[in-house]
């Protein structure tokens, strides 16, 4: 007579069911942790620009023209590095015209090429001056691309944020940083400007409480189907219209993502989405916030997700006429509002 199984068929079925349910529950919990965000995104048509916002849009357009048209491609391999130097000079001159004086150069060598330069402008805080917020944007481009979207748009918004924040009382210190060498061949290498900066900040003991990477912020569309995603399952949870600004971080940066996005949704009438995810999820690590993760700091990317809504990304056709300057003005004004709030927590 065959030996009886230790467990009945019914018991084995129950065990398998429990395992399957547990597996599904774990996946559901992981998804919830990635996509659950505070508040609700604004929906509806944006209000017409007021006179101040129209002037802001004009200023943004001027910065993009200077970088993407007058200077052009800004990779260390373009024009023998001359365009990179011209872009760095333009950024410093813009800060000086705004009346800022706390400007520093962080120069470091590139084998066989001119040294790379990170530029930093600091607004000193008051009661919480040792707590630092870094607002950064890279000023280099993909080789051969004029980089209006990637990343003259981010630099332009950073410059206008520094203008709008001048003279405001701040509890925390705010540093605006223009980074070199975010693009290939230096992306995610020891010659990436933001990685050099973040490692030196860690070595000095700087208390960076959050880092914002302003990355491609000029592409917005209200046409259904204008937004795609790196992973198809994200389409189940996020809109297919590319009219929003995204706040993206890794799991350790969740508090920074929630703080910024929660402030945005409480104050700004512009669509927004948020995501915290492992760095291996395509697109979530591809900017200067990654460098701060590597140095143990919280960092978030604030972006229009250009690779998934903009056909001219990384191409010679990424030109200044392709950007949405009215929406850039709305985003800049919104970022100024939440930066003021977070710097004075």
Secondary structure, DSSP 8 states (H G I E B T S, - for coil): -----SS-HHHHHHHHHHHHHHHHHHHHHHHHHHH--SS----S------HHHHHHHHHHHHHHIIIIIII----TTSGGGHHHHHHHHHHHHHHHHTT---EEEEEEEETTEEEEEEEEEEE--STEEEEEEEEEEE---STT---IIIIIIHHHHHHHHHHHHTT---SEEEEEEEES--STTSTTSTT-HHHHHHHHHHHHT-EEEEEEEEE-------SBT----SSGGGGGTS-SB---EEEEE-GGGHHHHHHHHHHHHHH--S-EEEEE--TTSTTSS-STHHHHHHTT--EEEEE--GGGT-TTTTSTT--GGGS-HHHHHHHHHHHHHHHHHHHT-
